[in-house]
Amino acid sequence: MPKRYLPDWSDLDKRPLPEWYDRAKVGIFLHWGVFSVPSFGSEWFWNNLESMNIKYIEFMKKNYPPGYTYQDFAHMFTAEFFDPDEWADLFNKSGAKYVVLTSKHHEGYTLFPSKRSFSWNAVDIGPHRDLVKDLADAVREKAMKFGVYHSLFEWYNPIYKEDKFKLFETQNFPKTKLWPDLQQLVNDYNPSVIWADGDWEALDTYWNSTAILAWLYNDSPVKDEIVVNDRWGIGINCHHGDFFNCVDRYNPGKLQPHKWENAFTLDKVSWGYRRNMILNEVMTIKEVLRELVSTVSCGGNVLINVGPTKEGTISPIFQERLLSLGDWLNINGEAIYNTSPWIYQNDTLENENVWYTCTKLQYNAQSPTAVPGPNETVNAVYAIFLKWPENNILWKIVNGSTELSLPDYASVTSQHAWSLKLTHK
Ligand SMILES: C[C@@H]1O[C@@H](Oc2ccc([N+](=O)[O-])cc2)[C@@H](O)[C@H](O)[C@@H]1O
């Protein structure tokens, strides 16, 4: 009999992390929705407009007729160039092993035909197609895992607003909207990741988060495969969940005891697409590699976000960054995928531009992010250089700290980062 989890955090926390997730290291995050139509400011467009933010009021005044509402944008979310196979091919070439799509952001518009979001979903209005299904199929075709981002709250859902007005003493929204929607998502699309968000106005007891997690872990069609993040109510983030996102762009720079994920967006200003984005606001490949290497070395995964356009295209500058990452991983992927943190993460004293990973003879399923213990065999240590060491003095980096022999293999791959494999003689 497989273990059954009780709907409380202490029991849910006992669940071992499904191995695929720790091995994957790299994922792609997509913020796509009605906000991709104005594609101005950020994916918080609607909220900024409702809060009378002057920048947004003026944008509306200048570009749209009086009385134009946010809902009026939905029919322009056309996705006519959306080719899921093309996207999946790009993500696969970037080296990503999983893809997480916004099934619903705070605006409440669903990219799948939610049975409780009449005329506010991608089949009823806009693309007139099930975007979640089409992308899920294409991503799996390339042997990547598919996951969904799902906002717990919806800014302007009247049922949510009523619960909130009653100080969350009623739970009509989670009962009649959120959980039925999430169960529809899980049953119809079998996602491997549920990336919860928009949890921060209420406690996990309002959301009833532990009950849905117990269902996911015990009885859902994805019970062996599913991983969830940590945004399940006030005070839960960084404490409970299969992996921790903590805050956005979380990158603590030191080893973490629990599996974590660094979610960041290539457009430094926004998660959703912005038509007026300039080159300076886009992360460079050097910055992307620094995030990747420092994160993986400390036990994390990276989830790299791009915002597609309302037409269903991915801007060439994002394509270029993703393909550069893929080129680097093609050569250096051995130092990233399936690795574990080593006993040291980086050379803070000697050279802060060197980060380590290692591969163990046996994968530690119980604590995947633990450093090798005294009884564990390390197959290889990887030193990843974000800057070529001065005077080529490579030996200095490992001198004295380990019994490792001189490097037997080096790859000089690009001007951005190099990896070096160190093995026993
Ligand atoms: C991935 C992002 O998640 C949330 O934003 C957050 C949520 C939590 C924190 N946090 O805990 O620091 C910061 C931004 C969303 O509001 C945002 O639009 C985007 O989807």
The ligand as an SDF file (V2000), in Angstrom:
LIG
                    3D

 20 21  0  0  0  0  0  0  0  0999 V2000
    5.4880   35.2000  -11.2620 C   0  0  0  0  0  0  0  0  0  0  0  0
    4.8280   36.4430  -10.7370 C   0  0  0  0  0  0  0  0  0  0  0  0
    4.1320   36.1020   -9.5460 O   0  0  0  0  0  0  0  0  0  0  0  0
    3.3550   37.1240   -8.9430 C   0  0  0  0  0  0  0  0  0  0  0  0
    4.1640   38.1190   -8.4000 O   0  0  0  0  0  0  0  0  0  0  0  0
    4.8050   37.9230   -7.2390 C   0  0  0  0  0  0  0  0  0  0  0  0
    4.4060   37.0010   -6.3160 C   0  0  0  0  0  0  0  0  0  0  0  0
    5.1400   36.8330   -5.1390 C   0  0  0  0  0  0  0  0  0  0  0  0
    6.2320   37.6280   -4.9140 C   0  0  0  0  0  0  0  0  0  0  0  0
    6.9680   37.4650   -3.7560 N   0  0  0  0  0  0  0  0  0  0  0  0
    6.6380   36.6240   -2.9010 O   0  0  0  0  0  0  0  0  0  0  0  0
    7.9980   38.1540   -3.5810 O   0  0  0  0  0  0  0  0  0  0  0  0
    6.6270   38.5800   -5.8270 C   0  0  0  0  0  0  0  0  0  0  0  0
    5.8950   38.7270   -6.9850 C   0  0  0  0  0  0  0  0  0  0  0  0
    2.4010   37.7730   -9.9160 C   0  0  0  0  0  0  0  0  0  0  0  0
    1.7150   38.8150   -9.2950 O   0  0  0  0  0  0  0  0  0  0  0  0
    3.1860   38.2550  -11.1110 C   0  0  0  0  0  0  0  0  0  0  0  0
    2.3040   38.8550  -12.0370 O   0  0  0  0  0  0  0  0  0  0  0  0
    3.8890   37.0790  -11.7470 C   0  0  0  0  0  0  0  0  0  0  0  0
    2.9350   36.1420  -12.1950 O   0  0  0  0  0  0  0  0  0  0  0  0
  1  2  1  0
  2  3  1  0
  2 19  1  0
  3  4  1  0
  4  5  1  0
  4 15  1  0
  5  6  1  0
  6  7  1  0
  6 14  2  0
  7  8  2  0
  8  9  1  0
  9 10  1  0
  9 13  2  0
 10 11  2  0
 10 12  1  0
 13 14  1  0
 15 16  1  0
 15 17  1  0
 17 18  1  0
 17 19  1  0
 19 20  1  0
M  CHG  2  10   1  12  -1
M  END
$$$$
